[in-house]
Amino acid sequence: MPLLAAREALSQFPPDQQITMVATAEQDDSGMLRDPIEQDPIAGPIISSVLKSVAVRVRREHEQRMDDLRKTSPDMADFLSSGRGLCHRIWHDAKQELESDHQIDWRSPAEMNPQCAFD
C-alpha cells in the first residue's frame, strides 16, 4: 500500500501495535495488515477456529440459497453462485461470535485495510 495510506491506516493504533502490524505485514507476502490479537497465544487459536467454523457455515448457507434460487431463477443463481463477497459475511459473523462468546475484540481484514477492496 502507498506510504501515506499505510501511515493513515496505522495512526489509529498505539505505537507498539503499529510496530507489530508492520512486522507481521512484512512477513506476510500479501502485505495486508492483520489485527495483532491474531498473534496472541490464547486468542489467536480461538480466532482461527471461529473463522474456520463460520466460513464453513456461511458457505453451506450460500450453497443452499443457490440451490433454492436455481429452482426459480437459474440465470440469477449462476450469476450469484461464485460466492463473491462472502468474506464480508464471514468476517461480520465471526466478529460477532468472538465478541459475544469469547469477549474478543477482533478487527477484520477489511477494518485493518480500509483502503483495500475485498470480494
Summary of the structure (lengths in Angstrom):
residues: 119
radius of gyration: 17.0
end to end distance: 17.7
largest distance: 54.0
contacts: 288
relative contact order: 0.15
helix: 70%
strand: 0%
